[in-house]
Amino acid sequence: MAVIVTFEFSGAGQELYDTVIERVTDGRGFTEFADLPNTGLISHAAGPVDGGFRVTEVWESVEALEHHAKTFGPILEELGHADVQPTIIPAHNVVVR
């Protein structure tokens, strides 16, 4: 079952996001799903919010998210954001272009 995942990074900005993307993709950047080392991502959006930065994604399953977390989790820990816990909810409907 698809899940919607939201990360809220209080006190962080685009610099943290860009650093994580740089490390996750080994410097290739992230403009298409093939740039990621793991499969299962359906959609991704990120941007500034009051007091921080938000990333919202849709994953094919919790298992796919957990597999990808093995890649970005250690990076967040190294950058001092290991305590960030995502909100995960089941997706009722997902529509992509």
Backbone as a printed PyTorch tensor [residue, N CA C, xyz], in Angstrom:
tensor([[[  0.8400,  -1.1740,   0.0000],
         [  0.0000,   0.0000,   0.0000],
         [  0.8880,   1.2410,   0.0000]],

        [[  0.5510,   2.2120,  -0.8160],
         [  1.3110,   3.4630,  -0.8900],
         [  1.1460,   4.2550,   0.4010]],

        [[  2.2060,   4.9950,   0.7410],
         [  2.1880,   5.8390,   1.9300],
         [  2.6640,   7.2460,   1.5800]],

        [[  2.1030,   8.2220,   2.2980],
         [  2.5150,   9.6160,   2.1760],
         [  3.4260,   9.9080,   3.3660]],

        [[  4.5960,  10.4610,   3.0730],
         [  5.6090,  10.6960,   4.0980],
         [  5.9590,  12.1800,   4.1070]],

        [[  5.9210,  12.7920,   5.2880],
         [  6.2650,  14.2070,   5.4150],
         [  7.3520,  14.3700,   6.4660]],

        [[  8.4300,  15.0140,   6.0560],
         [  9.5290,  15.3590,   6.9550],
         [  9.4910,  16.8530,   7.1980]],

        [[  9.5590,  17.2650,   8.4640],
         [  9.6260,  18.6750,   8.8490],
         [ 10.9840,  18.9020,   9.4960]],

        [[ 11.7880,  19.7660,   8.8870],
         [ 13.1040,  20.0840,   9.4160],
         [ 13.0650,  21.4820,  10.0200]],

        [[ 12.7810,  21.5590,  11.3090],
         [ 12.7280,  22.8510,  12.0030],
         [ 14.1220,  23.4600,  12.0710]],

        [[ 14.1780,  24.7530,  11.7850],
         [ 15.4470,  25.4640,  11.8540],
         [ 16.4060,  25.1540,  10.7270]],

        [[ 15.9900,  24.3690,   9.7660],
         [ 16.8460,  24.0200,   8.6280],
         [ 16.2920,  24.6740,   7.3680]],

        [[ 17.1200,  24.7160,   6.3630],
         [ 16.6920,  25.3280,   5.1170],
         [ 17.1320,  24.5230,   3.9200]],

        [[ 17.1280,  25.1790,   2.7850],
         [ 17.4530,  24.5250,   1.5280],
         [ 18.8790,  23.9690,   1.5350]],

        [[ 19.7680,  24.5890,   2.2770],
         [ 21.1480,  24.1090,   2.3190],
         [ 21.2190,  22.6680,   2.8350]],

        [[ 20.4740,  22.3630,   3.8980],
         [ 20.4370,  20.9870,   4.4140],
         [ 19.8830,  20.0570,   3.3490]],

        [[ 18.7640,  20.4500,   2.7480],
         [ 18.1440,  19.6210,   1.7090],
         [ 19.1400,  19.3500,   0.5810]],

        [[ 19.7800,  20.3960,   0.0770],
         [ 20.7190,  20.2400,  -1.0330],
         [ 21.8940,  19.3430,  -0.6530]],

        [[ 22.3640,  19.4500,   0.5860],
         [ 23.4650,  18.6110,   1.0450],
         [ 23.0510,  17.1460,   1.0900]],

        [[ 21.8550,  16.8770,   1.6070],
         [ 21.3690,  15.4910,   1.6700],
         [ 21.2190,  14.9240,   0.2540]],

        [[ 20.6180,  15.6890,  -0.6380],
         [ 20.4540,  15.2250,  -2.0290],
         [ 21.8080,  14.9570,  -2.6660]],

        [[ 22.7480,  15.8490,  -2.4570],
         [ 24.1040,  15.6880,  -3.0080],
         [ 24.7170,  14.3640,  -2.5540]],

        [[ 24.5550,  14.0570,  -1.2800],
         [ 25.1610,  12.8320,  -0.7340],
         [ 24.3870,  11.5810,  -1.1410]],

        [[ 23.0710,  11.6650,  -1.1400],
         [ 22.2610,  10.4940,  -1.5180],
         [ 22.5070,  10.0990,  -2.9750]],

        [[ 22.7110,  11.0970,  -3.8290],
         [ 22.8730,  10.8230,  -5.2670],
         [ 24.3360,  10.8020,  -5.7070]],

        [[ 25.2560,  10.8090,  -4.7710],
         [ 26.6890,  10.8500,  -5.0970],
         [ 27.0270,  11.9960,  -6.0340]],

        [[ 26.3880,  13.1520,  -5.7920],
         [ 26.7050,  14.3580,  -6.5320],
         [ 25.9950,  14.5290,  -7.8610]],

        [[ 25.1180,  13.5990,  -8.2190],
         [ 24.4230,  13.6880,  -9.5070],
         [ 23.2490,  14.6620,  -9.4780]],

        [[ 22.7600,  14.9970,  -8.3010],
         [ 21.5540,  15.8170,  -8.2070],
         [ 20.3190,  14.9390,  -8.3360]],

        [[ 19.1700,  15.5650,  -8.1890],
         [ 17.9170,  14.8020,  -8.2070],
         [ 16.9060,  15.5260,  -9.0800]],

        [[ 16.8090,  15.0990, -10.3290],
         [ 15.8330,  15.6520, -11.2600],
         [ 14.9070,  14.5900, -11.8190]],

        [[ 15.2290,  13.3250, -11.5550],
         [ 14.3560,  12.2180, -11.9590],
         [ 14.5680,  11.0580, -11.0010]],

        [[ 13.6020,  10.1670, -10.9310],
         [ 13.6490,   9.0830,  -9.9510],
         [ 14.8660,   8.1880, -10.1380]],

        [[ 15.3410,   8.0430, -11.3700],
         [ 16.5110,   7.2100, -11.6330],
         [ 17.7700,   7.7440, -10.9620]],

        [[ 17.7570,   8.9970, -10.4980],
         [ 18.9100,   9.5670,  -9.8030],
         [ 19.0930,   8.9660,  -8.4150]],

        [[ 18.0460,   8.3770,  -7.8600],
         [ 18.1170,   7.8050,  -6.5200],
         [ 18.6550,   6.3810,  -6.5670]],

        [[ 19.3470,   5.9620,  -5.5100],
         [ 19.8890,   4.6100,  -5.4850],
         [ 18.8460,   3.5350,  -5.1550]],

        [[ 17.6490,   3.9450,  -4.7530],
         [ 16.6070,   2.9950,  -4.3540],
         [ 15.3360,   3.2470,  -5.1490]],

        [[ 14.5540,   2.2010,  -5.3240],
         [ 13.3060,   2.3080,  -6.0780],
         [ 12.1190,   2.4210,  -5.1260]],

        [[ 10.9740,   2.7950,  -5.6960],
         [  9.7370,   2.8230,  -4.9250],
         [  9.1630,   4.2000,  -4.6860]],

        [[  9.9050,   5.2480,  -5.0490],
         [  9.4020,   6.6050,  -4.8620],
         [  8.4310,   6.9500,  -5.9920]],

        [[  7.2560,   7.4410,  -5.6250],
         [  6.2210,   7.8100,  -6.5950],
         [  6.2220,   9.3100,  -6.8420]],

        [[  6.3790,  10.1120,  -5.7760],
         [  6.4340,  11.5660,  -5.9390],
         [  7.2850,  12.1810,  -4.8360]],

        [[  7.7990,  13.3720,  -5.1350],
         [  8.6780,  14.0650,  -4.1930],
         [  8.4940,  15.5620,  -4.3910]],

        [[  8.3280,  16.2790,  -3.2940],
         [  8.2610,  17.7400,  -3.3340],
         [  8.9250,  18.2620,  -2.0750]],

        [[  9.6540,  19.3750,  -2.2210],
         [ 10.3480,  19.9490,  -1.0770],
         [ 10.3390,  21.4580,  -1.1910]],

        [[ 10.2560,  22.1280,  -0.0340],
         [ 10.2840,  23.5780,  -0.0590],
         [ 10.2780,  24.1650,   1.3280]],

        [[ 10.5340,  25.4720,   1.3930],
         [ 10.5890,  26.1650,   2.6790],
         [  9.2130,  26.3410,   3.2960]],

        [[  9.1900,  26.2870,   4.6170],
         [  7.9960,  26.5910,   5.4110],
         [  8.4460,  27.5020,   6.5380]],

        [[  7.5010,  28.1200,   7.2250],
         [  7.8620,  28.9820,   8.3510],
         [  8.7380,  28.2160,   9.3290]],

        [[  9.9340,  28.7000,   9.5400],
         [ 10.8190,  28.1070,  10.5360],
         [ 11.5450,  26.8540,  10.1110]],

        [[ 11.5090,  26.5010,   8.8230],
         [ 12.2040,  25.2840,   8.4310],
         [ 12.0130,  24.8990,   6.9790]],

        [[ 12.0580,  23.6120,   6.7460],
         [ 11.9710,  23.0600,   5.4010],
         [ 11.1380,  21.7860,   5.4620]],

        [[ 10.3180,  21.5440,   4.4570],
         [  9.4300,  20.3730,   4.4380],
         [  9.6990,  19.5460,   3.1810]],

        [[  9.7100,  18.2340,   3.3720],
         [  9.8010,  17.2870,   2.2600],
         [  8.5940,  16.3740,   2.3570]],

        [[  7.8370,  16.2680,   1.2630],
         [  6.6760,  15.3810,   1.2180],
         [  6.8660,  14.4190,   0.0500]],

        [[  6.7000,  13.1500,   0.3530],
         [  6.8990,  12.1140,  -0.6640],
         [  5.7600,  11.1050,  -0.6220]],

        [[  5.5970,  10.4000,  -1.7190],
         [  4.7200,   9.2390,  -1.7610],
         [  5.5910,   8.0570,  -2.1620]],

        [[  5.5300,   7.0100,  -1.3650],
         [  6.2940,   5.7850,  -1.6100],
         [  5.3420,   4.6360,  -1.9010]],

        [[  5.7760,   3.6830,  -2.6950],
         [  4.9510,   2.5220,  -3.0470],
         [  4.5410,   1.7290,  -1.8160]],

        [[  5.4000,   1.7220,  -0.7910],
         [  5.1170,   0.9520,   0.4270],
         [  6.0170,   1.4360,   1.5590]],

        [[  5.6650,   1.0650,   2.7680],
         [  6.5030,   1.3590,   3.9280],
         [  7.8480,   0.6640,   3.7600]],

        [[  7.8340,  -0.5340,   3.2110],
         [  9.0750,  -1.2830,   3.0230],
         [ 10.0380,  -0.5480,   2.0840]],

        [[  9.5130,   0.0340,   1.0100],
         [ 10.3630,   0.7950,   0.0870],
         [ 10.9490,   2.0160,   0.7870]],

        [[ 10.1410,   2.6970,   1.5820],
         [ 10.6220,   3.8410,   2.3550],
         [ 11.7050,   3.4080,   3.3300]],

        [[ 11.4710,   2.3260,   4.0550],
         [ 12.4400,   1.8460,   5.0360],
         [ 13.7610,   1.4740,   4.3740]],

        [[ 13.6820,   0.8830,   3.1840],
         [ 14.8980,   0.5360,   2.4470],
         [ 15.6740,   1.8090,   2.0890]],

        [[ 14.9650,   2.8220,   1.6130],
         [ 15.6100,   4.0840,   1.2600],
         [ 16.1540,   4.7940,   2.4980]],

        [[ 15.4840,   4.6370,   3.6250],
         [ 15.9320,   5.2680,   4.8690],
         [ 17.3240,   4.7760,   5.2790]],

        [[ 17.6830,   3.5820,   4.8650],
         [ 19.0230,   3.0650,   5.1620],
         [ 20.0890,   3.8850,   4.4370]],

        [[ 19.6960,   4.5680,   3.3650],
         [ 20.6190,   5.4270,   2.6310],
         [ 20.6710,   6.8170,   3.2410]],

        [[ 19.4910,   7.4570,   3.4380],
         [ 19.5170,   8.8470,   3.8950],
         [ 19.5640,   8.9950,   5.4110]],

        [[ 19.1760,   7.9840,   6.1450],
         [ 19.1960,   8.0670,   7.6130],
         [ 20.5730,   8.3770,   8.1780]],

        [[ 21.6050,   7.6350,   7.7870],
         [ 22.9450,   7.9410,   8.2930],
         [ 23.4370,   9.3390,   7.8900]],

        [[ 23.0110,   9.8060,   6.7400],
         [ 23.3890,  11.1530,   6.2930],
         [ 22.7480,  12.1920,   7.2130]],

        [[ 21.4570,  12.0340,   7.5020],
         [ 20.7890,  12.9670,   8.4190],
         [ 21.4450,  12.9300,   9.7970]],

        [[ 21.8060,  11.7390,  10.2470],
         [ 22.4660,  11.6160,  11.5480],
         [ 23.7860,  12.3830,  11.5490]],

        [[ 24.5730,  12.1960,  10.5150],
         [ 25.8620,  12.8790,  10.4070],
         [ 25.6940,  14.4000,  10.3870]],

        [[ 24.5940,  14.8720,   9.7910],
         [ 24.3500,  16.3090,   9.6840],
         [ 23.5970,  16.8790,  10.8900]],

        [[ 23.3750,  16.0390,  11.9110],
         [ 22.7620,  16.5120,  13.1460],
         [ 21.2450,  16.5190,  13.1510]],

        [[ 20.6200,  15.7310,  12.2860],
         [ 19.1590,  15.7030,  12.2170],
         [ 18.6100,  14.2840,  12.3600]],

        [[ 19.2710,  13.4750,  13.1700],
         [ 18.8330,  12.0900,  13.3850],
         [ 17.4940,  12.0150,  14.0980]],

        [[ 17.1230,  13.0820,  14.8180],
         [ 15.8960,  13.0720,  15.6070],
         [ 14.6400,  13.3570,  14.7830]],

        [[ 14.7850,  13.6930,  13.5170],
         [ 13.6220,  14.0110,  12.6810],
         [ 12.8270,  12.7340,  12.4160]],

        [[ 11.5720,  12.7490,  12.8470],
         [ 10.6860,  11.6040,  12.6450],
         [  9.6070,  11.9890,  11.6330]],

        [[  9.5010,  11.2640,  10.5450],
         [  8.4960,  11.6210,   9.5470],
         [  7.0870,  11.2720,  10.0030]],

        [[  6.1330,  11.9860,   9.4500],
         [  4.7320,  11.6080,   9.5840],
         [  4.4260,  10.7020,   8.4050]],

        [[  3.8900,   9.5250,   8.6860],
         [  3.5890,   8.5440,   7.6320],
         [  2.1140,   8.1850,   7.7320]],

        [[  1.3980,   8.3700,   6.6210],
         [ -0.0200,   8.0090,   6.5880],
         [ -0.2970,   7.1700,   5.3400]],

        [[ -1.2820,   6.2780,   5.4050],
         [ -1.6240,   5.5080,   4.2160],
         [ -2.2130,   6.4400,   3.1460]],

        [[ -1.8790,   6.1760,   1.9110],
         [ -2.4190,   6.9660,   0.8180],
         [ -3.7560,   6.3560,   0.3790]],

        [[ -4.7580,   7.1570,   0.3440],
         [ -6.0600,   6.7210,  -0.1440],
         [ -6.1070,   6.7770,  -1.6720]],

        [[ -5.4740,   7.8120,  -2.2340],
         [ -5.4880,   7.9960,  -3.6780],
         [ -4.1960,   8.7080,  -4.0720]],

        [[ -3.5660,   8.2510,  -5.1310],
         [ -2.3670,   8.8830,  -5.6500],
         [ -2.5490,   9.0450,  -7.1530]],

        [[ -2.4040,  10.2790,  -7.6230],
         [ -2.5170,  10.5690,  -9.0470],
         [ -1.2420,  11.3010,  -9.4620]],

        [[ -0.5700,  10.8200, -10.4810],
         [  0.6290,  11.4720, -10.9880],
         [  0.4690,  11.7200, -12.4800]],

        [[  1.1870,  12.6960, -12.9510],
         [  1.1190,  13.0410, -14.3720],
         [  1.8780,  12.0520, -15.2020]]])
